[in-house]
Amino acid sequence: MEKKSIEEMAADIKVIRELASSGTMLQDIKNQLGVSEEYVSAIMLCLQGYQEDDDMAVARLVEMSL
């Protein structure tokens, strides 16, 4: 997967947060966004550990974890 900017990650995080909260499964999210399972999984793990709605902060956590 091509490296994404923090801003692009934050946009993905917003979408993933919304899809996951509505019950969309990881595989479906991955397919909808056209990204890797590892990327979606890392975002979902960071979202679980960081309950704030600051997508840029979560993006920084994701960037460090990948």
DRENVO-438055 format. One record per residue (C-alpha): residue number from 1; y, x, z; residue in one letter. Coordinates in nm, 4 decimals, always signed. Layout:
BEGIN
@num NUM&north Y&east X&up Z&residu A
...
//
This chain:
BEGIN
@num 1&north +0.0000&east +0.0000&up +0.0000&residu M
@num 2&north +0.3474&east +0.1228&up -0.0859&residu E
@num 3&north +0.5578&east +0.2138&up +0.2179&residu K
@num 4&north +0.7976&east -0.0670&up +0.3032&residu K
@num 5&north +1.1449&east -0.0365&up +0.4470&residu S
@num 6&north +1.2163&east -0.1640&up +0.7973&residu I
@num 7&north +1.4060&east -0.4559&up +0.6441&residu E
@num 8&north +1.1091&east -0.5485&up +0.4227&residu E
@num 9&north +0.8754&east -0.5262&up +0.7216&residu M
@num 10&north +1.1069&east -0.7473&up +0.9280&residu A
@num 11&north +1.1014&east -1.0079&up +0.6501&residu A
@num 12&north +0.7193&east -0.9909&up +0.6403&residu D
@num 13&north +0.7063&east -1.0194&up +1.0190&residu I
@num 14&north +0.9140&east -1.3366&up +1.0105&residu K
@num 15&north +0.6774&east -1.4926&up +0.7545&residu V
@num 16&north +0.3647&east -1.3736&up +0.9370&residu I
@num 17&north +0.4981&east -1.5056&up +1.2698&residu R
@num 18&north +0.5563&east -1.8489&up +1.1132&residu E
@num 19&north +0.2220&east -1.8600&up +0.9317&residu L
@num 20&north +0.0235&east -1.7401&up +1.2328&residu A
@num 21&north +0.1929&east -1.9880&up +1.4665&residu S
@num 22&north +0.0972&east -2.2692&up +1.2297&residu S
@num 23&north -0.2678&east -2.1594&up +1.2451&residu G
@num 24&north -0.2969&east -1.9700&up +0.9163&residu T
@num 25&north -0.5815&east -1.7182&up +0.9277&residu M
@num 26&north -0.5322&east -1.3441&up +0.8768&residu L
@num 27&north -0.7170&east -1.3413&up +0.5423&residu Q
@num 28&north -0.4997&east -1.6234&up +0.4098&residu D
@num 29&north -0.1801&east -1.4503&up +0.5246&residu I
@num 30&north -0.2940&east -1.1261&up +0.3605&residu K
@num 31&north -0.3635&east -1.3057&up +0.0344&residu N
@num 32&north -0.0358&east -1.5001&up +0.0384&residu Q
@num 33&north +0.1719&east -1.1863&up +0.0946&residu L
@num 34&north -0.0383&east -0.9542&up -0.1210&residu G
@num 35&north -0.0645&east -0.6910&up +0.1520&residu V
@num 36&north -0.3505&east -0.5141&up +0.3286&residu S
@num 37&north -0.5496&east -0.6605&up +0.6137&residu E
@num 38&north -0.4598&east -0.3538&up +0.8228&residu E
@num 39&north -0.0876&east -0.4263&up +0.7748&residu Y
@num 40&north -0.1161&east -0.7936&up +0.8757&residu V
@num 41&north -0.3414&east -0.7043&up +1.1684&residu S
@num 42&north -0.0962&east -0.4402&up +1.2951&residu A
@num 43&north +0.1875&east -0.6914&up +1.2766&residu I
@num 44&north -0.0131&east -0.9590&up +1.4564&residu M
@num 45&north -0.1075&east -0.7149&up +1.7344&residu L
@num 46&north +0.2535&east -0.6075&up +1.7791&residu C
@num 47&north +0.3663&east -0.9707&up +1.7858&residu L
@num 48&north +0.1178&east -1.0437&up +2.0658&residu Q
@num 49&north +0.2469&east -0.7541&up +2.2740&residu G
@num 50&north +0.6155&east -0.8117&up +2.2051&residu Y
@num 51&north +0.7140&east -1.1727&up +2.2612&residu Q
@num 52&north +1.0824&east -1.1395&up +2.1650&residu E
@num 53&north +1.2060&east -1.2823&up +1.8358&residu D
@num 54&north +1.3564&east -0.9480&up +1.7296&residu D
@num 55&north +1.1776&east -0.8860&up +1.4001&residu D
@num 56&north +1.3492&east -0.5488&up +1.3503&residu M
@num 57&north +1.2144&east -0.4231&up +1.6847&residu A
@num 58&north +0.8652&east -0.5426&up +1.5931&residu V
@num 59&north +0.9029&east -0.3722&up +1.2527&residu A
@num 60&north +0.9716&east -0.0422&up +1.4275&residu R
@num 61&north +0.6590&east -0.0869&up +1.6417&residu L
@num 62&north +0.4529&east -0.1647&up +1.3321&residu V
@num 63&north +0.5917&east +0.1377&up +1.1495&residu E
@num 64&north +0.4858&east +0.3636&up +1.4376&residu M
@num 65&north +0.1381&east +0.2098&up +1.4504&residu S
@num 66&north +0.0591&east +0.2554&up +1.0804&residu L
//
